[in-house]
């Protein structure tokens, strides 16, 4: 039924500020940039920004999308340096898999995962 992750969308109050922050974090400009949605192609997956004037910095608990990184400790440190705040420090959850999570400056939770066992299948 599921084909795999396609898009993780994050609500932000200030779309232009969020677009600038994510452009810096990701090292790229969005491939889709409209007043109602901004999309970044991150390794074949989409990180989307959706303007929402009513979202707050504090959000209810929800699931976490974990974005793959090569160096979890380094990525976590860089996100903090760029203005994110820590949620879950990097931890080994077994078999060398490292996960952690931060809050972006707009209140969204970003998970990061270093998983040496996960390989993207090519079609």
C-alpha positions as CSV (number, residue, x, y, z in Angstrom):
1,X,0.0,0.0,0.0
2,X,2.6,2.6,1.0
3,X,5.3,3.4,-1.5
4,X,7.5,5.2,0.9
5,X,8.0,8.7,2.3
6,X,7.3,11.5,-0.2
7,X,6.9,14.7,1.8
8,X,7.3,15.9,5.4
9,X,5.4,19.2,5.7
10,X,6.1,21.7,8.5
11,X,3.8,24.7,9.4
12,X,5.5,28.0,9.9
13,X,4.2,31.5,10.8
14,X,6.8,33.4,8.8
15,X,7.4,31.6,5.5
16,X,10.2,33.9,4.3
17,X,12.2,33.4,7.5
18,X,11.6,29.7,7.5
19,X,12.6,29.5,3.8
20,X,15.9,31.3,4.5
21,X,16.6,29.1,7.6
22,X,16.0,25.9,5.8
23,X,17.9,27.0,2.7
24,X,20.9,27.6,5.0
25,X,20.5,24.3,6.9
26,X,20.1,22.3,3.7
27,X,22.6,24.2,1.6
28,X,20.2,24.7,-1.3
29,X,17.3,26.8,-2.5
30,X,13.8,25.4,-2.8
31,X,12.8,23.8,-6.1
32,X,9.2,25.0,-5.5
33,X,8.6,28.5,-4.1
34,X,5.1,29.9,-3.9
35,X,3.3,32.1,-1.2
36,X,1.2,29.0,-0.2
37,X,4.0,26.4,-0.1
38,X,7.8,26.1,-0.3
39,X,9.4,22.7,-1.2
40,X,12.9,21.4,-1.0
41,X,14.1,18.2,-2.7
42,X,16.2,16.5,0.0
43,X,17.7,13.3,-1.5
44,X,14.6,12.6,-3.5
45,X,12.2,13.3,-0.6
46,X,10.4,16.6,0.0
47,X,10.7,18.9,3.0
48,X,7.8,21.3,2.7
49,X,7.0,24.6,4.4
50,X,3.3,25.6,4.8
51,X,2.4,29.1,6.0
52,X,0.1,29.0,9.0
53,X,-0.6,32.3,10.8
54,X,-2.1,30.4,13.7
55,X,0.7,27.9,14.5
56,X,2.6,28.4,17.7
57,X,6.1,27.6,18.8
58,X,4.7,25.0,21.2
59,X,3.1,22.1,19.5
60,X,1.2,19.0,20.6
61,X,3.1,15.8,20.5
62,X,3.1,14.0,17.2
63,X,5.1,11.6,15.1
64,X,8.6,12.5,14.1
65,X,10.0,12.3,10.6
66,X,13.7,11.4,10.9
67,X,15.9,12.8,8.1
68,X,18.9,10.7,7.2
69,X,22.4,12.1,7.9
70,X,25.9,10.7,7.6
71,X,27.1,12.1,10.9
72,X,24.3,12.4,13.6
73,X,26.5,14.1,16.2
74,X,27.8,16.7,13.7
75,X,24.3,17.3,12.2
76,X,22.8,17.8,15.6
77,X,25.5,20.2,16.6
78,X,25.1,22.2,13.4
79,X,21.4,22.5,13.8
80,X,21.8,23.9,17.3
81,X,24.4,26.3,16.0
82,X,22.0,27.5,13.4
83,X,19.3,28.3,15.9
84,X,17.4,25.0,16.6
85,X,16.9,24.0,20.2
86,X,17.5,20.5,21.5
87,X,14.7,18.1,22.0
88,X,16.3,14.6,22.2
89,X,20.1,14.4,22.3
90,X,21.7,11.9,20.0
91,X,21.5,8.3,21.3
92,X,22.4,4.9,20.1
93,X,19.2,2.9,19.8
94,X,21.0,-0.3,18.9
95,X,23.1,-1.8,16.0
96,X,24.9,1.5,15.6
97,X,21.8,3.4,14.7
98,X,21.9,7.0,16.1
99,X,18.9,9.2,16.4
100,X,18.1,12.6,17.9
101,X,15.7,15.5,17.5
102,X,15.6,19.3,17.6
103,X,13.0,22.0,17.4
104,X,13.5,24.3,14.4
105,X,13.1,28.1,15.2
106,X,9.4,27.8,14.1
107,X,8.3,25.1,16.6
108,X,8.6,22.0,14.4
109,X,10.3,18.9,15.4
110,X,13.1,17.7,13.1
111,X,14.4,14.2,13.7
112,X,17.8,13.1,12.4
113,X,19.0,9.5,12.0
114,X,22.3,7.9,11.1
115,X,21.5,4.4,10.1
116,X,24.3,2.4,8.5
117,X,21.8,-0.4,7.7
118,X,19.4,1.7,5.6
119,X,20.1,1.9,1.9
120,X,17.7,3.5,-0.6
121,X,16.7,1.0,-3.3
122,X,17.2,2.1,-6.8
123,X,14.5,1.2,-9.3
